[in-house]
């Protein structure tokens, strides 16, 4: 049974961009800020200073939701 919260398309895209940014992270203030804030509340990313970075939970969710569709 599926028990993970649904990620909107925009949030899945933001999660993928976070993965591509690696440890450098994604700066705050871009148009995907609301998605990054949502992902942070879900524990899929963390805000470090003025940048968002993907967490281990975010990498796992990316592998489950995004990579599995490729």
mmJSON file of the N, C-alpha and C atoms, coordinates in Angstrom:
{"data_MODEL":{"atom_site":{
"group_PDB":["ATOM","ATOM","ATOM","ATOM","ATOM","ATOM","ATOM","ATOM","ATOM","ATOM","ATOM","ATOM","ATOM","ATOM","ATOM","ATOM","ATOM","ATOM","ATOM","ATOM","ATOM","ATOM","ATOM","ATOM","ATOM","ATOM","ATOM","ATOM","ATOM","ATOM","ATOM","ATOM","ATOM","ATOM","ATOM","ATOM","ATOM","ATOM","ATOM","ATOM","ATOM","ATOM","ATOM","ATOM","ATOM","ATOM","ATOM","ATOM","ATOM","ATOM","ATOM","ATOM","ATOM","ATOM","ATOM","ATOM","ATOM","ATOM","ATOM","ATOM","ATOM","ATOM","ATOM","ATOM","ATOM","ATOM","ATOM","ATOM","ATOM","ATOM","ATOM","ATOM","ATOM","ATOM","ATOM","ATOM","ATOM","ATOM","ATOM","ATOM","ATOM","ATOM","ATOM","ATOM","ATOM","ATOM","ATOM","ATOM","ATOM","ATOM","ATOM","ATOM","ATOM","ATOM","ATOM","ATOM","ATOM","ATOM","ATOM","ATOM","ATOM","ATOM","ATOM","ATOM","ATOM","ATOM","ATOM","ATOM","ATOM","ATOM","ATOM","ATOM","ATOM","ATOM","ATOM","ATOM","ATOM","ATOM","ATOM","ATOM","ATOM","ATOM","ATOM","ATOM","ATOM","ATOM","ATOM","ATOM","ATOM","ATOM","ATOM","ATOM","ATOM","ATOM","ATOM","ATOM","ATOM","ATOM","ATOM","ATOM","ATOM","ATOM","ATOM","ATOM","ATOM","ATOM","ATOM","ATOM","ATOM","ATOM","ATOM","ATOM","ATOM","ATOM","ATOM","ATOM","ATOM","ATOM","ATOM","ATOM","ATOM","ATOM","ATOM","ATOM","ATOM","ATOM","ATOM","ATOM","ATOM","ATOM","ATOM","ATOM","ATOM","ATOM","ATOM","ATOM","ATOM","ATOM","ATOM","ATOM","ATOM","ATOM","ATOM","ATOM","ATOM","ATOM","ATOM","ATOM","ATOM","ATOM","ATOM","ATOM","ATOM","ATOM","ATOM","ATOM","ATOM","ATOM","ATOM","ATOM","ATOM","ATOM","ATOM","ATOM","ATOM","ATOM","ATOM","ATOM","ATOM","ATOM"],
"id":[1,2,3,4,5,6,7,8,9,10,11,12,13,14,15,16,17,18,19,20,21,22,23,24,25,26,27,28,29,30,31,32,33,34,35,36,37,38,39,40,41,42,43,44,45,46,47,48,49,50,51,52,53,54,55,56,57,58,59,60,61,62,63,64,65,66,67,68,69,70,71,72,73,74,75,76,77,78,79,80,81,82,83,84,85,86,87,88,89,90,91,92,93,94,95,96,97,98,99,100,101,102,103,104,105,106,107,108,109,110,111,112,113,114,115,116,117,118,119,120,121,122,123,124,125,126,127,128,129,130,131,132,133,134,135,136,137,138,139,140,141,142,143,144,145,146,147,148,149,150,151,152,153,154,155,156,157,158,159,160,161,162,163,164,165,166,167,168,169,170,171,172,173,174,175,176,177,178,179,180,181,182,183,184,185,186,187,188,189,190,191,192,193,194,195,196,197,198,199,200,201,202,203,204,205,206,207,208,209,210],
"type_symbol":["N","C","C","N","C","C","N","C","C","N","C","C","N","C","C","N","C","C","N","C","C","N","C","C","N","C","C","N","C","C","N","C","C","N","C","C","N","C","C","N","C","C","N","C","C","N","C","C","N","C","C","N","C","C","N","C","C","N","C","C","N","C","C","N","C","C","N","C","C","N","C","C","N","C","C","N","C","C","N","C","C","N","C","C","N","C","C","N","C","C","N","C","C","N","C","C","N","C","C","N","C","C","N","C","C","N","C","C","N","C","C","N","C","C","N","C","C","N","C","C","N","C","C","N","C","C","N","C","C","N","C","C","N","C","C","N","C","C","N","C","C","N","C","C","N","C","C","N","C","C","N","C","C","N","C","C","N","C","C","N","C","C","N","C","C","N","C","C","N","C","C","N","C","C","N","C","C","N","C","C","N","C","C","N","C","C","N","C","C","N","C","C","N","C","C","N","C","C","N","C","C","N","C","C","N","C","C","N","C","C"],
"label_atom_id":["N","CA","C","N","CA","C","N","CA","C","N","CA","C","N","CA","C","N","CA","C","N","CA","C","N","CA","C","N","CA","C","N","CA","C","N","CA","C","N","CA","C","N","CA","C","N","CA","C","N","CA","C","N","CA","C","N","CA","C","N","CA","C","N","CA","C","N","CA","C","N","CA","C","N","CA","C","N","CA","C","N","CA","C","N","CA","C","N","CA","C","N","CA","C","N","CA","C","N","CA","C","N","CA","C","N","CA","C","N","CA","C","N","CA","C","N","CA","C","N","CA","C","N","CA","C","N","CA","C","N","CA","C","N","CA","C","N","CA","C","N","CA","C","N","CA","C","N","CA","C","N","CA","C","N","CA","C","N","CA","C","N","CA","C","N","CA","C","N","CA","C","N","CA","C","N","CA","C","N","CA","C","N","CA","C","N","CA","C","N","CA","C","N","CA","C","N","CA","C","N","CA","C","N","CA","C","N","CA","C","N","CA","C","N","CA","C","N","CA","C","N","CA","C","N","CA","C","N","CA","C","N","CA","C","N","CA","C","N","CA","C","N","CA","C"],
"label_alt_id":[null,null,null,null,null,null,null,null,null,null,null,null,null,null,null,null,null,null,null,null,null,null,null,null,null,null,null,null,null,null,null,null,null,null,null,null,null,null,null,null,null,null,null,null,null,null,null,null,null,null,null,null,null,null,null,null,null,null,null,null,null,null,null,null,null,null,null,null,null,null,null,null,null,null,null,null,null,null,null,null,null,null,null,null,null,null,null,null,null,null,null,null,null,null,null,null,null,null,null,null,null,null,null,null,null,null,null,null,null,null,null,null,null,null,null,null,null,null,null,null,null,null,null,null,null,null,null,null,null,null,null,null,null,null,null,null,null,null,null,null,null,null,null,null,null,null,null,null,null,null,null,null,null,null,null,null,null,null,null,null,null,null,null,null,null,null,null,null,null,null,null,null,null,null,null,null,null,null,null,null,null,null,null,null,null,null,null,null,null,null,null,null,null,null,null,null,null,null,null,null,null,null,null,null,null,null,null,null,null,null],
"label_comp_id":["UNK","UNK","UNK","UNK","UNK","UNK","UNK","UNK","UNK","UNK","UNK","UNK","UNK","UNK","UNK","UNK","UNK","UNK","UNK","UNK","UNK","UNK","UNK","UNK","UNK","UNK","UNK","UNK","UNK","UNK","UNK","UNK","UNK","UNK","UNK","UNK","UNK","UNK","UNK","UNK","UNK","UNK","UNK","UNK","UNK","UNK","UNK","UNK","UNK","UNK","UNK","UNK","UNK","UNK","UNK","UNK","UNK","UNK","UNK","UNK","UNK","UNK","UNK","UNK","UNK","UNK","UNK","UNK","UNK","UNK","UNK","UNK","UNK","UNK","UNK","UNK","UNK","UNK","UNK","UNK","UNK","UNK","UNK","UNK","UNK","UNK","UNK","UNK","UNK","UNK","UNK","UNK","UNK","UNK","UNK","UNK","UNK","UNK","UNK","UNK","UNK","UNK","UNK","UNK","UNK","UNK","UNK","UNK","UNK","UNK","UNK","UNK","UNK","UNK","UNK","UNK","UNK","UNK","UNK","UNK","UNK","UNK","UNK","UNK","UNK","UNK","UNK","UNK","UNK","UNK","UNK","UNK","UNK","UNK","UNK","UNK","UNK","UNK","UNK","UNK","UNK","UNK","UNK","UNK","UNK","UNK","UNK","UNK","UNK","UNK","UNK","UNK","UNK","UNK","UNK","UNK","UNK","UNK","UNK","UNK","UNK","UNK","UNK","UNK","UNK","UNK","UNK","UNK","UNK","UNK","UNK","UNK","UNK","UNK","UNK","UNK","UNK","UNK","UNK","UNK","UNK","UNK","UNK","UNK","UNK","UNK","UNK","UNK","UNK","UNK","UNK","UNK","UNK","UNK","UNK","UNK","UNK","UNK","UNK","UNK","UNK","UNK","UNK","UNK","UNK","UNK","UNK","UNK","UNK","UNK"],
"label_asym_id":["A","A","A","A","A","A","A","A","A","A","A","A","A","A","A","A","A","A","A","A","A","A","A","A","A","A","A","A","A","A","A","A","A","A","A","A","A","A","A","A","A","A","A","A","A","A","A","A","A","A","A","A","A","A","A","A","A","A","A","A","A","A","A","A","A","A","A","A","A","A","A","A","A","A","A","A","A","A","A","A","A","A","A","A","A","A","A","A","A","A","A","A","A","A","A","A","A","A","A","A","A","A","A","A","A","A","A","A","A","A","A","A","A","A","A","A","A","A","A","A","A","A","A","A","A","A","A","A","A","A","A","A","A","A","A","A","A","A","A","A","A","A","A","A","A","A","A","A","A","A","A","A","A","A","A","A","A","A","A","A","A","A","A","A","A","A","A","A","A","A","A","A","A","A","A","A","A","A","A","A","A","A","A","A","A","A","A","A","A","A","A","A","A","A","A","A","A","A","A","A","A","A","A","A","A","A","A","A","A","A"],
"label_entity_id":["1","1","1","1","1","1","1","1","1","1","1","1","1","1","1","1","1","1","1","1","1","1","1","1","1","1","1","1","1","1","1","1","1","1","1","1","1","1","1","1","1","1","1","1","1","1","1","1","1","1","1","1","1","1","1","1","1","1","1","1","1","1","1","1","1","1","1","1","1","1","1","1","1","1","1","1","1","1","1","1","1","1","1","1","1","1","1","1","1","1","1","1","1","1","1","1","1","1","1","1","1","1","1","1","1","1","1","1","1","1","1","1","1","1","1","1","1","1","1","1","1","1","1","1","1","1","1","1","1","1","1","1","1","1","1","1","1","1","1","1","1","1","1","1","1","1","1","1","1","1","1","1","1","1","1","1","1","1","1","1","1","1","1","1","1","1","1","1","1","1","1","1","1","1","1","1","1","1","1","1","1","1","1","1","1","1","1","1","1","1","1","1","1","1","1","1","1","1","1","1","1","1","1","1","1","1","1","1","1","1"],
"label_seq_id":[1,1,1,2,2,2,3,3,3,4,4,4,5,5,5,6,6,6,7,7,7,8,8,8,9,9,9,10,10,10,11,11,11,12,12,12,13,13,13,14,14,14,15,15,15,16,16,16,17,17,17,18,18,18,19,19,19,20,20,20,21,21,21,22,22,22,23,23,23,24,24,24,25,25,25,26,26,26,27,27,27,28,28,28,29,29,29,30,30,30,31,31,31,32,32,32,33,33,33,34,34,34,35,35,35,36,36,36,37,37,37,38,38,38,39,39,39,40,40,40,41,41,41,42,42,42,43,43,43,44,44,44,45,45,45,46,46,46,47,47,47,48,48,48,49,49,49,50,50,50,51,51,51,52,52,52,53,53,53,54,54,54,55,55,55,56,56,56,57,57,57,58,58,58,59,59,59,60,60,60,61,61,61,62,62,62,63,63,63,64,64,64,65,65,65,66,66,66,67,67,67,68,68,68,69,69,69,70,70,70],
"pdbx_PDB_ins_code":[null,null,null,null,null,null,null,null,null,null,null,null,null,null,null,null,null,null,null,null,null,null,null,null,null,null,null,null,null,null,null,null,null,null,null,null,null,null,null,null,null,null,null,null,null,null,null,null,null,null,null,null,null,null,null,null,null,null,null,null,null,null,null,null,null,null,null,null,null,null,null,null,null,null,null,null,null,null,null,null,null,null,null,null,null,null,null,null,null,null,null,null,null,null,null,null,null,null,null,null,null,null,null,null,null,null,null,null,null,null,null,null,null,null,null,null,null,null,null,null,null,null,null,null,null,null,null,null,null,null,null,null,null,null,null,null,null,null,null,null,null,null,null,null,null,null,null,null,null,null,null,null,null,null,null,null,null,null,null,null,null,null,null,null,null,null,null,null,null,null,null,null,null,null,null,null,null,null,null,null,null,null,null,null,null,null,null,null,null,null,null,null,null,null,null,null,null,null,null,null,null,null,null,null,null,null,null,null,null,null],
"Cartn_x":[0.841,0.0,0.887,0.484,1.223,0.901,1.919,1.659,2.501,3.147,3.943,3.053,3.28,2.521,2.809,1.802,1.935,2.792,3.677,4.473,3.908,3.548,3.093,4.229,3.888,4.877,5.949,5.545,6.514,7.482,6.99,7.848,8.784,8.307,9.191,10.303,9.98,11.003,12.013,11.536,12.442,13.341,12.798,13.6,14.68,14.343,15.326,16.43,16.054,17.062,17.988,17.432,18.264,19.284,18.861,19.778,20.894,20.557,21.547,22.534,22.115,22.987,24.02,23.9,24.795,24.942,26.157,26.378,26.396,26.482,26.478,25.131,24.074,22.746,22.139,20.918,20.168,19.879,20.233,20.013,18.532,18.26,16.894,16.557,15.275,14.834,14.453,14.607,14.172,12.679,12.126,10.689,10.218,11.124,10.707,10.812,10.974,11.066,9.888,8.621,7.524,7.66,8.14,8.34,9.475,10.552,11.673,11.25,10.43,9.921,9.051,8.206,7.378,8.248,9.27,10.168,10.913,11.278,11.957,11.035,9.768,8.795,8.594,8.804,8.668,9.961,11.035,12.314,13.123,12.72,13.403,14.561,14.603,15.728,15.909,17.028,17.322,17.847,17.534,18.026,19.295,20.377,21.661,22.077,21.847,22.13,21.142,21.642,20.778,20.632,20.921,20.853,20.086,19.388,18.69,19.524,19.671,20.393,19.501,19.677,18.889,19.378,18.459,18.792,18.822,19.24,19.21,17.787,16.839,15.43,15.011,15.512,15.218,15.818,17.032,17.652,16.847,16.391,15.59,14.269,13.632,12.356,12.562,13.682,14.001,14.149,14.857,15.049,13.709,12.83,11.525,10.576,10.471,9.457,9.927,11.174,11.624,12.48,13.515,14.401,13.657,12.68,11.955,11.08,10.787,9.96,10.781,12.09,12.948,13.179],
"Cartn_y":[-1.18,0.0,1.245,2.235,3.48,4.341,4.705,5.506,6.777,7.145,8.368,9.523,10.73,11.889,12.124,12.518,12.764,14.009,13.927,15.084,15.617,16.885,17.529,17.525,17.678,17.684,18.743,19.917,20.995,20.619,19.929,19.528,18.389,17.489,16.435,17.043,18.07,18.762,19.456,20.092,20.761,19.742,18.583,17.526,17.045,16.914,16.486,17.547,18.821,19.88,19.855,19.583,19.474,18.355,17.231,16.112,16.505,17.209,17.623,18.638,19.416,20.433,19.824,18.567,17.856,18.616,18.641,19.274,20.794,21.354,22.82,23.39,22.613,23.061,24.026,24.378,25.293,26.566,27.712,28.971,29.222,29.851,30.277,31.475,31.714,32.894,32.645,31.435,31.14,30.851,30.684,30.467,29.179,28.223,26.977,27.02,28.209,28.378,27.721,27.895,27.243,25.715,25.153,23.701,23.271,24.035,23.708,23.793,24.758,24.888,23.688,23.243,22.048,20.813,20.671,19.522,19.533,20.707,20.816,20.356,20.748,20.34,18.828,18.196,16.741,16.016,16.762,16.159,15.702,16.128,15.695,16.616,17.786,18.69,19.481,20.158,20.976,22.32,23.354,24.692,24.916,25.178,25.466,26.863,27.801,29.191,29.682,30.045,30.535,29.512,28.228,27.188,25.986,25.324,24.089,22.926,21.886,20.684,19.468,18.487,17.272,16.435,15.772,14.903,13.45,12.553,11.13,10.672,11.193,10.859,11.379,12.545,13.098,12.26,11.765,10.884,9.595,9.048,7.822,8.073,9.203,9.525,9.768,10.404,10.615,9.268,8.348,7.021,6.297,6.491,5.809,6.436,7.764,8.436,8.872,9.276,9.908,8.965,8.437,7.544,6.303,5.834,4.63,4.874,6.137,6.47,6.654,6.776,7.04,5.818],
"Cartn_z":[0.0,0.0,0.0,-0.754,-0.862,0.356,1.117,2.308,2.357,1.263,1.193,0.744,1.266,0.778,-0.705,-1.438,-2.875,-3.11,-4.08,-4.489,-5.799,-5.794,-7.021,-8.042,-9.308,-10.38,-10.14,-9.695,-9.463,-8.347,-7.324,-6.208,-6.62,-7.469,-7.989,-8.819,-9.602,-10.396,-9.489,-8.444,-7.496,-6.813,-6.462,-5.842,-6.803,-8.075,-9.076,-9.229,-9.254,-9.345,-8.135,-6.955,-5.754,-5.904,-6.43,-6.625,-7.593,-8.645,-9.636,-9.067,-8.078,-7.469,-6.529,-6.221,-5.3,-3.988,-3.435,-2.13,-2.186,-3.398,-3.523,-3.119,-3.296,-2.92,-3.917,-3.662,-4.527,-3.738,-4.289,-3.57,-3.296,-2.179,-1.869,-2.754,-2.934,-3.668,-5.118,-5.604,-6.967,-6.983,-8.182,-8.315,-7.641,-7.43,-6.8,-5.27,-4.705,-3.257,-2.514,-2.957,-2.238,-2.223,-3.316,-3.37,-2.441,-2.434,-1.553,-0.093,0.238,1.6,1.949,1.001,1.205,1.395,0.542,0.65,1.98,2.45,3.741,4.874,4.813,5.834,5.841,4.684,4.573,4.925,5.167,5.503,4.304,3.1,1.889,1.505,2.108,1.93,3.219,3.307,4.484,4.022,4.783,4.475,5.283,4.579,5.216,4.812,5.709,5.369,4.328,3.16,2.086,0.962,1.252,0.23,0.751,-0.167,0.145,-0.383,0.421,0.008,0.232,-0.608,-0.512,0.682,1.345,2.475,1.996,2.868,2.52,2.217,2.977,2.715,1.339,0.951,-0.366,-1.481,-1.262,-2.264,-2.421,-1.302,-1.354,-2.069,-1.769,-2.426,-3.915,-4.28,-5.694,-6.395,-5.763,-6.358,-6.516,-5.571,-5.584,-6.593,-6.597,-7.407,-8.777,-8.894,-10.132,-10.958,-10.356,-11.107,-11.597,-10.83,-11.215,-12.449,-12.766,-13.932,-15.192,-15.05,-16.204,-17.031],
"occupancy":[1.0,1.0,1.0,1.0,1.0,1.0,1.0,1.0,1.0,1.0,1.0,1.0,1.0,1.0,1.0,1.0,1.0,1.0,1.0,1.0,1.0,1.0,1.0,1.0,1.0,1.0,1.0,1.0,1.0,1.0,1.0,1.0,1.0,1.0,1.0,1.0,1.0,1.0,1.0,1.0,1.0,1.0,1.0,1.0,1.0,1.0,1.0,1.0,1.0,1.0,1.0,1.0,1.0,1.0,1.0,1.0,1.0,1.0,1.0,1.0,1.0,1.0,1.0,1.0,1.0,1.0,1.0,1.0,1.0,1.0,1.0,1.0,1.0,1.0,1.0,1.0,1.0,1.0,1.0,1.0,1.0,1.0,1.0,1.0,1.0,1.0,1.0,1.0,1.0,1.0,1.0,1.0,1.0,1.0,1.0,1.0,1.0,1.0,1.0,1.0,1.0,1.0,1.0,1.0,1.0,1.0,1.0,1.0,1.0,1.0,1.0,1.0,1.0,1.0,1.0,1.0,1.0,1.0,1.0,1.0,1.0,1.0,1.0,1.0,1.0,1.0,1.0,1.0,1.0,1.0,1.0,1.0,1.0,1.0,1.0,1.0,1.0,1.0,1.0,1.0,1.0,1.0,1.0,1.0,1.0,1.0,1.0,1.0,1.0,1.0,1.0,1.0,1.0,1.0,1.0,1.0,1.0,1.0,1.0,1.0,1.0,1.0,1.0,1.0,1.0,1.0,1.0,1.0,1.0,1.0,1.0,1.0,1.0,1.0,1.0,1.0,1.0,1.0,1.0,1.0,1.0,1.0,1.0,1.0,1.0,1.0,1.0,1.0,1.0,1.0,1.0,1.0,1.0,1.0,1.0,1.0,1.0,1.0,1.0,1.0,1.0,1.0,1.0,1.0,1.0,1.0,1.0,1.0,1.0,1.0],
"B_iso_or_equiv":[0.0,0.0,0.0,0.0,0.0,0.0,0.0,0.0,0.0,0.0,0.0,0.0,0.0,0.0,0.0,0.0,0.0,0.0,0.0,0.0,0.0,0.0,0.0,0.0,0.0,0.0,0.0,0.0,0.0,0.0,0.0,0.0,0.0,0.0,0.0,0.0,0.0,0.0,0.0,0.0,0.0,0.0,0.0,0.0,0.0,0.0,0.0,0.0,0.0,0.0,0.0,0.0,0.0,0.0,0.0,0.0,0.0,0.0,0.0,0.0,0.0,0.0,0.0,0.0,0.0,0.0,0.0,0.0,0.0,0.0,0.0,0.0,0.0,0.0,0.0,0.0,0.0,0.0,0.0,0.0,0.0,0.0,0.0,0.0,0.0,0.0,0.0,0.0,0.0,0.0,0.0,0.0,0.0,0.0,0.0,0.0,0.0,0.0,0.0,0.0,0.0,0.0,0.0,0.0,0.0,0.0,0.0,0.0,0.0,0.0,0.0,0.0,0.0,0.0,0.0,0.0,0.0,0.0,0.0,0.0,0.0,0.0,0.0,0.0,0.0,0.0,0.0,0.0,0.0,0.0,0.0,0.0,0.0,0.0,0.0,0.0,0.0,0.0,0.0,0.0,0.0,0.0,0.0,0.0,0.0,0.0,0.0,0.0,0.0,0.0,0.0,0.0,0.0,0.0,0.0,0.0,0.0,0.0,0.0,0.0,0.0,0.0,0.0,0.0,0.0,0.0,0.0,0.0,0.0,0.0,0.0,0.0,0.0,0.0,0.0,0.0,0.0,0.0,0.0,0.0,0.0,0.0,0.0,0.0,0.0,0.0,0.0,0.0,0.0,0.0,0.0,0.0,0.0,0.0,0.0,0.0,0.0,0.0,0.0,0.0,0.0,0.0,0.0,0.0,0.0,0.0,0.0,0.0,0.0,0.0],
"pdbx_formal_charge":[null,null,null,null,null,null,null,null,null,null,null,null,null,null,null,null,null,null,null,null,null,null,null,null,null,null,null,null,null,null,null,null,null,null,null,null,null,null,null,null,null,null,null,null,null,null,null,null,null,null,null,null,null,null,null,null,null,null,null,null,null,null,null,null,null,null,null,null,null,null,null,null,null,null,null,null,null,null,null,null,null,null,null,null,null,null,null,null,null,null,null,null,null,null,null,null,null,null,null,null,null,null,null,null,null,null,null,null,null,null,null,null,null,null,null,null,null,null,null,null,null,null,null,null,null,null,null,null,null,null,null,null,null,null,null,null,null,null,null,null,null,null,null,null,null,null,null,null,null,null,null,null,null,null,null,null,null,null,null,null,null,null,null,null,null,null,null,null,null,null,null,null,null,null,null,null,null,null,null,null,null,null,null,null,null,null,null,null,null,null,null,null,null,null,null,null,null,null,null,null,null,null,null,null,null,null,null,null,null,null],
"auth_seq_id":[1,1,1,2,2,2,3,3,3,4,4,4,5,5,5,6,6,6,7,7,7,8,8,8,9,9,9,10,10,10,11,11,11,12,12,12,13,13,13,14,14,14,15,15,15,16,16,16,17,17,17,18,18,18,19,19,19,20,20,20,21,21,21,22,22,22,23,23,23,24,24,24,25,25,25,26,26,26,27,27,27,28,28,28,29,29,29,30,30,30,31,31,31,32,32,32,33,33,33,34,34,34,35,35,35,36,36,36,37,37,37,38,38,38,39,39,39,40,40,40,41,41,41,42,42,42,43,43,43,44,44,44,45,45,45,46,46,46,47,47,47,48,48,48,49,49,49,50,50,50,51,51,51,52,52,52,53,53,53,54,54,54,55,55,55,56,56,56,57,57,57,58,58,58,59,59,59,60,60,60,61,61,61,62,62,62,63,63,63,64,64,64,65,65,65,66,66,66,67,67,67,68,68,68,69,69,69,70,70,70],
"auth_comp_id":["UNK","UNK","UNK","UNK","UNK","UNK","UNK","UNK","UNK","UNK","UNK","UNK","UNK","UNK","UNK","UNK","UNK","UNK","UNK","UNK","UNK","UNK","UNK","UNK","UNK","UNK","UNK","UNK","UNK","UNK","UNK","UNK","UNK","UNK","UNK","UNK","UNK","UNK","UNK","UNK","UNK","UNK","UNK","UNK","UNK","UNK","UNK","UNK","UNK","UNK","UNK","UNK","UNK","UNK","UNK","UNK","UNK","UNK","UNK","UNK","UNK","UNK","UNK","UNK","UNK","UNK","UNK","UNK","UNK","UNK","UNK","UNK","UNK","UNK","UNK","UNK","UNK","UNK","UNK","UNK","UNK","UNK","UNK","UNK","UNK","UNK","UNK","UNK","UNK","UNK","UNK","UNK","UNK","UNK","UNK","UNK","UNK","UNK","UNK","UNK","UNK","UNK","UNK","UNK","UNK","UNK","UNK","UNK","UNK","UNK","UNK","UNK","UNK","UNK","UNK","UNK","UNK","UNK","UNK","UNK","UNK","UNK","UNK","UNK","UNK","UNK","UNK","UNK","UNK","UNK","UNK","UNK","UNK","UNK","UNK","UNK","UNK","UNK","UNK","UNK","UNK","UNK","UNK","UNK","UNK","UNK","UNK","UNK","UNK","UNK","UNK","UNK","UNK","UNK","UNK","UNK","UNK","UNK","UNK","UNK","UNK","UNK","UNK","UNK","UNK","UNK","UNK","UNK","UNK","UNK","UNK","UNK","UNK","UNK","UNK","UNK","UNK","UNK","UNK","UNK","UNK","UNK","UNK","UNK","UNK","UNK","UNK","UNK","UNK","UNK","UNK","UNK","UNK","UNK","UNK","UNK","UNK","UNK","UNK","UNK","UNK","UNK","UNK","UNK","UNK","UNK","UNK","UNK","UNK","UNK"],
"auth_asym_id":["A","A","A","A","A","A","A","A","A","A","A","A","A","A","A","A","A","A","A","A","A","A","A","A","A","A","A","A","A","A","A","A","A","A","A","A","A","A","A","A","A","A","A","A","A","A","A","A","A","A","A","A","A","A","A","A","A","A","A","A","A","A","A","A","A","A","A","A","A","A","A","A","A","A","A","A","A","A","A","A","A","A","A","A","A","A","A","A","A","A","A","A","A","A","A","A","A","A","A","A","A","A","A","A","A","A","A","A","A","A","A","A","A","A","A","A","A","A","A","A","A","A","A","A","A","A","A","A","A","A","A","A","A","A","A","A","A","A","A","A","A","A","A","A","A","A","A","A","A","A","A","A","A","A","A","A","A","A","A","A","A","A","A","A","A","A","A","A","A","A","A","A","A","A","A","A","A","A","A","A","A","A","A","A","A","A","A","A","A","A","A","A","A","A","A","A","A","A","A","A","A","A","A","A","A","A","A","A","A","A"],
"auth_atom_id":["N","CA","C","N","CA","C","N","CA","C","N","CA","C","N","CA","C","N","CA","C","N","CA","C","N","CA","C","N","CA","C","N","CA","C","N","CA","C","N","CA","C","N","CA","C","N","CA","C","N","CA","C","N","CA","C","N","CA","C","N","CA","C","N","CA","C","N","CA","C","N","CA","C","N","CA","C","N","CA","C","N","CA","C","N","CA","C","N","CA","C","N","CA","C","N","CA","C","N","CA","C","N","CA","C","N","CA","C","N","CA","C","N","CA","C","N","CA","C","N","CA","C","N","CA","C","N","CA","C","N","CA","C","N","CA","C","N","CA","C","N","CA","C","N","CA","C","N","CA","C","N","CA","C","N","CA","C","N","CA","C","N","CA","C","N","CA","C","N","CA","C","N","CA","C","N","CA","C","N","CA","C","N","CA","C","N","CA","C","N","CA","C","N","CA","C","N","CA","C","N","CA","C","N","CA","C","N","CA","C","N","CA","C","N","CA","C","N","CA","C","N","CA","C","N","CA","C","N","CA","C","N","CA","C","N","CA","C","N","CA","C","N","CA","C"],
"pdbx_PDB_model_num":[1,1,1,1,1,1,1,1,1,1,1,1,1,1,1,1,1,1,1,1,1,1,1,1,1,1,1,1,1,1,1,1,1,1,1,1,1,1,1,1,1,1,1,1,1,1,1,1,1,1,1,1,1,1,1,1,1,1,1,1,1,1,1,1,1,1,1,1,1,1,1,1,1,1,1,1,1,1,1,1,1,1,1,1,1,1,1,1,1,1,1,1,1,1,1,1,1,1,1,1,1,1,1,1,1,1,1,1,1,1,1,1,1,1,1,1,1,1,1,1,1,1,1,1,1,1,1,1,1,1,1,1,1,1,1,1,1,1,1,1,1,1,1,1,1,1,1,1,1,1,1,1,1,1,1,1,1,1,1,1,1,1,1,1,1,1,1,1,1,1,1,1,1,1,1,1,1,1,1,1,1,1,1,1,1,1,1,1,1,1,1,1,1,1,1,1,1,1,1,1,1,1,1,1,1,1,1,1,1,1]
}}}
